[in-house]
Amino acid sequence: MLYFLFCEYYFNVWGKIALSLILGGAIGNAIDRASKGEVVDFLDFYLSQYHWPAFNVADSAICVGGGILLLLILFESKPKSVTRIP
């Protein structure tokens, strides 16, 4: 993850944001797991009779970062290959 953050997406602002969100969410969940022995999910929503799975802010950061990264990969403009003439 750090390789991509500091090498591949170093000059790409959205890439840095996406990878930072993923890394921050993972670190947040790891701290929760190390200190409490479990990850505390405190956001719990219901839509009528449907119960949405519980989650926390770190989970949201990982999902948003992953979504941004997916969009970057799908819609990133690739540099045109340069043909060298000997």
Summary of the structure (lengths in Angstrom):
residues: 86
radius of gyration: 18.3
end to end distance: 38.8
largest distance: 69.8
contacts: 195
relative contact order: 0.17
helix: 58%
strand: 7%
